[in-house]
Amino acid sequence: MAPLLTLSRLIDRGTEWIGRWVAWLVLGAVLISAINAAVRKAFNTSSNAYLEIQWYLFAAVFLLAAGYTMLRQGHVKIDVISGRFSKRTQIWIDIIGLAGFVLPLVYVVIHLSLPLAIRSYVMNEYSSNAGGLIRWPVFAMLPLGFALLGIQAISELIKRIAFLRGLIPDPTQKPEGKSDEEQLAEFMLLKSEAAAREQAALGKTP
């Protein structure tokens, strides 16, 4: 079991790294949206490429961060039902869900979507919209995102089996401390307060 737990830790570290970098794509989408809106208002011009890149980035965030969301226990669970059971029963429900539903779904989606991504790449397919973008990168996000989800599901499966054998603490406990959303809100609050103080200091400068 020790080699499998080592593999699980390596997967978790990789997933954590991917999730934190993918988060920057949200900022990219926001900036592109803001610039596109400003240019359209100011110069009455735009391009379908600006619109398409926004949903390309959204697809990347949603799909590539699916494994990270699983790692952070962020996916929706029916706690109102499972919460009535003992912890071991809850872990068994997770194991059945991961092995019986998540991993087969990952296989089916990759099996169906990978040929589409390859065909789009071979054909050098572009969007049918005027000025649109090349299509294969966004098609490739589907098998890639589900592959990352499947890899993380394997890590979660290893951790739950190890817990049942008494080798590790409860893997379903969310990390202590503030959530990512709380940390972001706190950071934005501190930045806004700093900006307000700077503005006040400039206003007092003779």
C-alpha positions as CSV (number, residue, x, y, z in Angstrom):
1,M,0.0,0.0,0.0
2,A,2.9,2.4,0.6
3,P,3.8,2.7,-3.1
4,L,0.2,3.5,-3.9
5,L,0.1,6.2,-1.2
6,T,3.3,7.6,-2.7
7,L,1.6,7.7,-6.1
8,S,-1.4,9.3,-4.6
9,R,0.7,12.1,-3.0
10,L,2.4,12.7,-6.3
11,I,-0.9,12.9,-8.1
12,D,-2.2,15.3,-5.5
13,R,0.8,17.6,-5.8
14,G,0.4,17.6,-9.6
15,T,-3.3,18.4,-9.4
16,E,-2.7,21.2,-6.9
17,W,-0.1,22.7,-9.2
18,I,-2.4,22.5,-12.3
19,G,-5.4,23.9,-10.3
20,R,-3.5,27.0,-9.1
21,W,-2.1,27.8,-12.6
22,V,-5.5,27.2,-14.3
23,A,-7.0,29.8,-11.9
24,W,-5.1,32.5,-13.8
25,L,-7.2,31.7,-16.9
26,V,-10.1,33.3,-15.1
27,L,-8.2,36.6,-14.9
28,G,-7.3,36.2,-18.6
29,A,-11.0,35.8,-19.5
30,V,-12.0,38.8,-17.5
31,L,-9.4,41.0,-19.0
32,I,-10.2,39.9,-22.5
33,S,-13.9,40.5,-21.9
34,A,-13.2,44.0,-20.5
35,I,-10.9,45.0,-23.3
36,N,-13.3,43.7,-25.9
37,A,-16.1,45.7,-24.4
38,A,-14.0,48.8,-24.2
39,V,-12.8,48.6,-27.8
40,R,-16.3,47.9,-29.0
41,K,-17.7,50.9,-27.2
42,A,-14.8,53.2,-28.1
43,F,-14.1,52.3,-31.7
44,N,-17.3,50.4,-32.7
45,T,-15.3,47.4,-33.7
46,S,-14.8,43.9,-32.5
47,S,-13.9,40.3,-33.6
48,N,-15.4,36.9,-33.1
49,A,-12.0,35.8,-32.0
50,Y,-12.3,37.8,-28.8
51,L,-15.7,36.2,-28.0
52,E,-14.5,32.7,-28.8
53,I,-11.4,32.9,-26.7
54,Q,-13.5,33.8,-23.7
55,W,-15.5,30.5,-23.9
56,Y,-12.3,28.6,-24.8
57,L,-10.8,29.9,-21.5
58,F,-14.0,29.0,-19.6
59,A,-13.9,25.5,-21.0
60,A,-10.2,25.2,-20.0
61,V,-11.0,26.4,-16.4
62,F,-14.1,24.1,-16.1
63,L,-12.4,21.0,-17.5
64,L,-8.8,21.3,-16.4
65,A,-9.7,22.2,-12.9
66,A,-12.2,19.3,-12.4
67,G,-9.5,17.2,-10.8
68,Y,-8.5,20.0,-8.5
69,T,-12.1,20.5,-7.4
70,M,-12.2,16.8,-6.6
71,L,-9.0,17.1,-4.6
72,R,-10.4,20.0,-2.6
73,Q,-13.7,18.2,-2.0
74,G,-15.5,20.8,-3.9
75,H,-17.9,18.6,-6.0
76,V,-21.5,18.5,-4.9
77,K,-22.4,15.6,-2.7
78,I,-25.8,14.5,-1.3
79,D,-24.7,15.0,2.3
80,V,-28.3,15.0,3.6
81,I,-28.4,11.3,2.8
82,S,-24.8,10.1,3.3
83,G,-24.5,12.2,6.5
84,R,-26.8,9.8,8.2
85,F,-24.4,6.9,7.7
86,S,-21.2,6.1,9.6
87,K,-17.9,7.4,8.3
88,R,-16.9,3.9,7.0
89,T,-20.1,3.6,5.1
90,Q,-19.6,7.1,3.6
91,I,-16.2,6.0,2.5
92,W,-17.6,2.9,0.9
93,I,-20.1,5.0,-0.9
94,D,-17.3,7.1,-2.2
95,I,-15.3,4.0,-3.3
96,I,-18.4,2.6,-5.2
97,G,-19.0,6.0,-6.8
98,L,-15.4,6.5,-7.9
99,A,-14.9,3.0,-9.2
100,G,-18.3,2.3,-10.5
101,F,-19.3,5.7,-11.9
102,V,-16.5,8.3,-12.2
103,L,-13.8,6.1,-13.7
104,P,-16.2,4.4,-16.3
105,L,-17.6,7.9,-17.2
106,V,-14.0,9.2,-17.7
107,Y,-13.2,6.2,-20.0
108,V,-16.4,6.7,-22.1
109,V,-15.9,10.5,-22.5
110,I,-12.2,10.1,-23.5
111,H,-13.1,7.2,-25.8
112,L,-15.7,9.4,-27.6
113,S,-14.0,12.8,-27.5
114,L,-10.4,11.9,-28.4
115,P,-11.1,10.9,-32.0
116,L,-13.0,14.2,-32.5
117,A,-10.0,16.2,-31.2
118,I,-7.6,14.3,-33.4
119,R,-9.8,14.7,-36.5
120,S,-10.1,18.4,-35.8
121,Y,-6.3,18.7,-35.5
122,V,-5.7,16.7,-38.7
123,M,-8.2,18.8,-40.6
124,N,-6.9,22.0,-39.1
125,E,-10.5,22.9,-38.4
126,Y,-11.4,26.5,-37.8
127,S,-14.5,28.1,-36.4
128,S,-17.3,28.7,-39.0
129,N,-17.7,32.3,-37.7
130,A,-15.8,35.1,-39.5
131,G,-12.5,35.7,-37.8
132,G,-13.0,32.7,-35.5
133,L,-10.3,30.6,-33.9
134,I,-8.8,27.2,-34.6
135,R,-11.0,24.5,-33.1
136,W,-8.8,21.6,-32.1
137,P,-7.4,23.1,-28.8
138,V,-10.8,23.5,-27.3
139,F,-11.8,20.0,-28.5
140,A,-8.7,18.7,-26.9
141,M,-9.7,20.2,-23.5
142,L,-12.5,17.5,-23.2
143,P,-10.3,14.3,-23.2
144,L,-7.5,16.1,-21.4
145,G,-9.8,17.5,-18.6
146,F,-11.4,14.1,-18.1
147,A,-8.0,12.4,-18.1
148,L,-6.9,14.7,-15.2
149,L,-10.2,14.0,-13.4
150,G,-9.7,10.2,-13.8
151,I,-6.1,10.4,-12.5
152,Q,-7.3,12.4,-9.4
153,A,-10.1,9.9,-9.0
154,I,-7.5,7.1,-8.8
155,S,-5.7,9.1,-6.1
156,E,-9.0,9.6,-4.1
157,L,-9.7,5.8,-4.4
158,I,-6.3,5.0,-3.0
159,K,-6.7,7.3,-0.1
160,R,-10.1,5.9,0.8
161,I,-8.9,2.3,0.7
162,A,-5.9,3.4,2.9
163,F,-8.3,5.0,5.3
164,L,-10.4,1.8,5.7
165,R,-7.2,0.0,6.5
166,G,-6.3,2.5,9.1
167,L,-3.2,3.9,7.4
168,I,-4.2,7.5,6.9
169,P,-6.6,10.1,8.5
170,D,-10.0,10.7,7.0
171,P,-9.4,11.9,3.4
172,T,-12.8,13.5,3.1
173,Q,-12.0,16.2,5.6
174,K,-11.6,19.6,3.9
175,P,-8.3,21.4,4.6
176,E,-8.4,23.6,7.6
177,G,-8.1,27.3,7.3
178,K,-9.7,29.7,4.9
179,S,-11.1,28.6,1.6
180,D,-9.7,29.9,-1.7
181,E,-12.7,32.1,-2.1
182,E,-12.2,33.6,1.4
183,Q,-8.6,34.2,0.7
184,L,-9.4,35.9,-2.6
185,A,-12.0,38.1,-1.0
186,E,-9.6,39.0,1.8
187,F,-6.9,39.9,-0.7
188,M,-9.3,42.1,-2.7
189,L,-10.4,43.8,0.4
190,L,-6.8,44.6,1.4
191,K,-6.0,45.9,-2.0
192,S,-9.0,48.1,-2.1
193,E,-8.2,49.5,1.4
194,A,-4.6,50.1,0.3
195,A,-5.8,51.9,-2.8
196,A,-8.2,54.1,-0.8
197,R,-5.4,55.0,1.6
198,E,-3.2,55.9,-1.3
199,Q,-5.9,58.1,-2.8
200,A,-6.4,59.8,0.5
201,A,-2.7,60.5,0.8
202,L,-2.6,61.9,-2.7
203,G,-5.6,64.1,-1.9
204,K,-3.8,65.6,1.1
205,T,-0.6,66.3,-0.9
206,P,-0.3,70.1,-1.5
